């Protein structure tokens, strides 16, 4: 139920009840262990998996349990660094789910497997997933119509609020981040020559505003926007939270051309995404002076980038109202 409420986008209405249920869950673990592990990690409980000698995530029965494999697959993306058992679980479940696709009938489960192999639940934008899961839920569980109706009403209400807020968001950091990211991506893909890109990359590495003197006009605009965004964000965090984050923000902006084939570059990027996801998971649940809202914002910024650029430059639209 908690997982469904989260995916439908209505969990924030029941924060206290869900937190109480999560605390009870940690004391009495039973049933779908992979789902319970994922929920505990999602709610900030740094629960660990201890793998005993000779243990394995692979069993004869698990290969045939598609729903269980999907749950295991989703849980594996909540891993930390050096959690080999979760990497083993991810490899095993990915292999089994891929092989099962051709055998599954056209059901809700089959479509969920297809979507999750494309992008795991943990990497999806919550509001986009709410729109997606409402469609699944109406077929998957028709017994809880009240929850479904709440999800539809909530989605439409939040969507209308977002549409109003978007008119006022041009000066807010998150919108700036998305716009700058999109502009720089277009610059690399379409506008800039190789010599101009080398100049841009070198300037980012040096983080020197004077470097714009050698740029063409359109590139100056991009660099100024990125430079000012990073400095403004770092100033805001330092002023309100006493943390100097400029060096980390600069690494968000850092791009290096490795001079390797496209397929190899894509594989390396996938590896970096996986590594960064684990770091976000661990830092999100670690004891830190960084506010939880800031950690959540970092995770959602990563999810937004993944959503926008997963299929190239596709800027997906989720603005349709639900009937």
QUIBEL-V370367 format. One line per field, one symbol per residue. psi: psi as a letter, one per 20 degrees, with the letter a starting at -180 (. if undefined). burial: + if it has 24 or more other ideal C-beta (glycine too) atoms within 12 Angstrom, else -. Layout:
# QUIBEL-V370367
psi->???
burial->???
This chain:
# QUIBEL-V370367
psi->gggghghijjhiilgggghghghhhhhmprcnhgghgggghhkjolqqpooqpiqqiprhhhhingghggggghhiijqrqknhhhhggggghgghgghigihqrnrggghgggghhgoqghjqpghhhggghggghhhgnihmhghghgggggghghghgghghhhjjhjqhgggggggggghghghhggqrghhhhggghhghilohiiihjqrghhgggggggghggggghggggghikpojghhhhhhipppoilrqgghgghhggghggghgggggghhiqpqipqhhghhggghgghgggggjhkcjpnqpkjpqp.
burial->-++++++++++------+--++--+--------+++++++++++--+-+-------+----+---+++++++++++++++--+-++--++-+++-++--++--+---++--++-+++-+++++++++++++++++++---------++-+++-+++-++--+----------++-++++++++++-++---+---++-+++-++--+----+--+---+--++++++-++-+++--+-------+---++-++-+-----------------++-++++++++++----+---++-++++++++++++++-------+---+-
